[in-house]
Amino acid sequence: MPYNKSWKIAVDVSIPLEWDTVDTPAAQVGGGPWVSKLTPDGKGRRVYEVNHASIARRFRFVQGQLIKNRLGEDPINVEYKKVVQETVRLAVIYCAIDHTISLYANGEHIDTQPIDSRGIDNWNMTDDDNFYVGIMGFAEHTDLRTHYVTMDNFEVLLKP
């Protein structure tokens, strides 16, 4: 996706309610979109990662994580909100006017991060740069043999 134009990516992420009662306390599952800037060597270190997740017997939530080095560092900023829904529509919106990435869950604003010199992590992008976007899923301390996390209704919108 271009740095010099505003855009939106969105997806419905469904986590079956059965995950709220899984017996393994550390089990967690989730998924959602991400936005990244590649380094000259082709690695996606800088990432804004978004997900809808469930931690067994604890809670489910949506979160946006700004990660300076996805290849081994913890997030430098995390914003989250607890949810109860099985399906959540996650939207990541990039505004080219003020160089911000924002997260919305079911239309509700969760987080906005400037990715220029005003933010906590300057991605140092120019008008010739592009973002790389994708969808990810995860399962920790469990497998996904049943009660699959699913993603549906993908949307990509580029503003002229």
C-alpha positions in Angstrom: 0.0 0.0 0.0 1.4 3.5 -0.8 2.7 5.9 1.8 1.5 8.9 -0.1 -2.2 7.9 -0.2 -4.7 7.1 2.5 -6.0 3.6 2.7 -7.9 1.1 4.8 -7.7 -2.7 5.2 -10.3 -4.6 7.2 -11.3 -8.2 8.1 -13.7 -10.0 10.3 -11.9 -12.2 12.8 -14.0 -14.9 14.5 -12.8 -16.8 17.5 -15.3 -19.5 18.6 -16.6 -18.9 22.2 -15.4 -22.4 23.1 -11.9 -20.9 23.5 -13.1 -19.0 26.6 -13.4 -22.4 28.4 -10.3 -24.2 27.2 -8.6 -26.1 30.1 -5.0 -25.0 29.4 -4.5 -21.7 31.2 -1.8 -20.4 28.9 -3.6 -21.3 25.7 -4.3 -18.4 23.4 -5.4 -17.9 19.8 -6.1 -15.0 17.6 -5.5 -13.3 14.3 -5.7 -10.1 12.3 -4.0 -7.7 9.9 -0.6 -6.1 10.1 1.2 -3.2 8.4 5.0 -3.2 8.0 7.9 -1.3 6.5 10.6 -3.5 5.0 14.3 -2.7 5.5 16.7 -2.6 2.5 17.5 -6.3 3.1 13.8 -7.2 2.7 12.9 -7.9 6.4 9.8 -6.5 8.0 11.2 -5.2 11.3 8.8 -2.2 11.9 5.3 -3.5 12.3 1.9 -2.4 13.5 0.2 -5.6 14.3 -3.5 -5.9 15.1 -5.4 -8.9 16.4 -8.5 -10.2 18.0 -7.4 -12.8 20.6 -8.7 -15.1 23.4 -6.7 -16.2 26.4 -8.2 -19.4 27.8 -10.4 -18.9 30.9 -9.3 -15.2 31.2 -10.6 -12.9 28.5 -10.8 -12.0 24.8 -9.6 -8.7 23.4 -8.5 -6.7 20.4 -5.1 -5.0 20.4 -2.8 -2.9 18.3 0.9 -3.3 18.9 3.7 -1.0 17.5 6.8 -3.1 17.2 10.1 -1.5 16.3 11.9 -4.7 15.6 9.6 -7.7 14.9 12.6 -9.9 14.7 13.2 -10.1 18.4 12.0 -7.2 20.4 8.9 -6.6 22.5 6.3 -4.1 21.4 7.1 -0.4 22.2 3.4 0.4 22.5 0.3 -1.7 23.0 -3.3 -0.5 23.2 -6.1 -3.0 23.8 -9.7 -3.3 24.7 -11.6 -6.3 26.1 -14.4 -7.6 24.0 -17.0 -10.4 24.4 -18.0 -10.9 20.7 -17.2 -14.0 18.8 -16.6 -12.0 15.6 -14.9 -8.6 15.5 -14.4 -6.4 12.4 -10.8 -5.1 12.6 -9.9 -2.1 10.5 -6.5 -0.5 10.0 -6.7 3.0 8.5 -3.6 4.9 7.3 -4.0 8.7 6.9 -1.4 10.1 4.4 -2.2 13.7 5.6 -0.9 13.2 9.1 1.1 9.9 8.7 -0.9 7.9 11.3 -2.0 4.3 11.5 -5.3 3.8 13.4 -7.0 0.7 14.7 -10.8 0.3 14.8 -12.8 -2.6 16.2 -16.4 -2.8 15.1 -16.2 0.8 14.2 -14.8 1.9 17.7 -11.5 3.7 17.8 -8.9 1.7 19.8 -5.5 3.3 18.9 -3.7 5.8 16.6 0.1 5.9 16.1 2.0 8.6 14.2 4.8 6.9 12.3 6.8 10.1 11.5 8.9 12.3 13.8 5.9 13.1 16.0 5.5 9.4 17.1 7.4 7.1 19.4 8.8 5.3 16.4 9.7 7.2 13.2 9.5 4.8 10.2 11.4 7.4 8.1 9.3 6.8 5.0 9.2 8.9 1.9 6.5 9.4 -0.8 8.2 6.7 -2.9 7.9 4.0 -0.1 5.2 1.4 0.2 3.8 -0.4 3.2 3.5 -4.2 3.2 0.3 -5.5 4.6 -0.9 -9.0 5.5 -3.0 -11.2 7.6 -1.7 -13.4 10.4 -3.0 -15.9 12.9 -1.5 -17.6 15.9 -2.0 -20.4 18.5 0.1 -20.7 21.6 0.2 -23.6 24.0 -2.6 -25.3 22.0 -3.4 -26.6 18.6 -6.1 -25.7 16.2 -7.6 -29.1 15.5 -11.1 -27.8 16.5 -12.7 -24.4 17.0 -10.8 -22.7 14.2 -10.0 -19.0 14.2 -11.4 -17.7 10.9 -11.0 -14.5 8.9 -13.6 -13.4 6.3 -14.9 -10.4 4.5 -11.6 -8.9 3.5 -11.7 -5.2 2.4 -9.0 -3.1 0.8 -9.8 0.5 0.0 -7.3 3.0 -1.5 -8.4 6.6 -1.5 -7.6 8.6 -4.7 
